[in-house]
Amino acid sequence: MDVLSSRLLLRPTDPERSRVFYRDTLGLAIYREFGSGPERGMVFFLGGGFLELSGRAVASPAPGMALWLQVRELAAVRGELGERGVPILREPRREPWGLLELWIVAMARVALDRFYHWADGVQVPELSRLARTVRAWEAEILAFHLTNGCSNGPTEAINLLVKKVKRVGHGFRNFANYKLQLLLHCGVAWQIHRTARLRGRSPRLGAYSPQAVG
C-alpha cells in the first residue's frame, strides 16, 4: 500500500462550535473548504496529515477518542493558548514515555461526553437522571476548568452563615452589634472600633480581727 496522504474525519455534534474551536481557538491553518450550509466541510492542516470537519453526528464520539498534537515549542504554545483564553486543564508535565504533555479544556468536554455516553448505555434510571443534571450544569462545570478551579463556594458559605446569624437573632437594630456577631461566627478579620473600657468601682477589702475577750 503506497499511502500518499492521510486525514482524520470528525463528524461533530455541533459543527459551528467545532469549527470555531479548531480555527479560532487552536489557530489551525485551513487547507480547504467545501460545501455550504451549517454542515459544510472544513479541512485543517494537522502536521503530517489533515483534520476534516464535515457532516453532523447524532451522538458524541465513542469513549477513548482524543486528538494528540505534537508541537515544536510547548512553552510558546502554552503562552499563545493562554492569551487566547483557552482553558488549561493540566499544565505541561513530563510523561513516563519522555514527552511533555499539555491538556486543554477540550479534555474536560471529552470527559463529559464520555460520561454521557456511558450513562445512556447502562440503562439505569438513577444514572440517566444524574446525566441530565450534569448536562444542565455543563456550562458551569466547564467554567470551573476555564478559571483553573475558581469557585464561589466560599462566598456562598459565608452568605449562608450571615443569613443564619440574622435569622437566629430575629434581626438586629444595631448594625455594630450585628457586625460583631458575624465576626464571631464567620471568623472574618474586620476592622472595628475599639470599645471603651468601662470604669467600675474597685472592691474594697477590709480585714476584721476580733478583740480578745479578757
C-alpha positions, 0 to 999 in steps of 0.5 A: 500500500503506497499511502500518499496522504492521510486525514482524520474525519470528525463528524461533530455534534455541533459543527459551528462550535467545532469549527470555531474551536479548531480555527479560532481557538487552536489557530489551525491553518485551513487547507480547504473548504467545501460545501455550504450550509451549517454542515459544510466541510472544513479541512485543517492542516494537522502536521503530517496529515489533515483534520476534516470537519464535515457532516453532523453526528447524532451522538458524541464520539465513542469513549477513548477518542482524543486528538494528540498534537505534537508541537515544536515549542510547548512553552510558546504554545502554552503562552499563545493558548493562554492569551487566547483564553483557552482553558488549561486543564493540566499544565505541561508535565513530563510523561513516563514515555519522555514527552511533555504533555499539555491538556486543554479544556477540550479534555474536560468536554471529552470527559463529559461526553464520555460520561454521557455516553456511558450513562445512556448505555447502562440503562439505569434510571438513577444514572440517566437522571444524574446525566441530565443534571450534569448536562444542565450544569455543563456550562458551569462545570466547564467554567470551573476548568476555564478559571483553573478551579475558581469557585464561589463556594466560599462566598456562598458559605459565608452568605449562608452563615450571615443569613443564619446569624440574622435569622437566629437573632430575629434581626438586629437594630444595631448594625455594630452589634450585628457586625460583631456577631458575624465576626464571631461566627464567620471568623472574618478579620474586620476592622472595628472600633475599639470599645471603651473600657468601662470604669467600675468601682474597685472592691474594697477589702477590709480585714476584721480581727476580733478583740480578745475577750479578757 
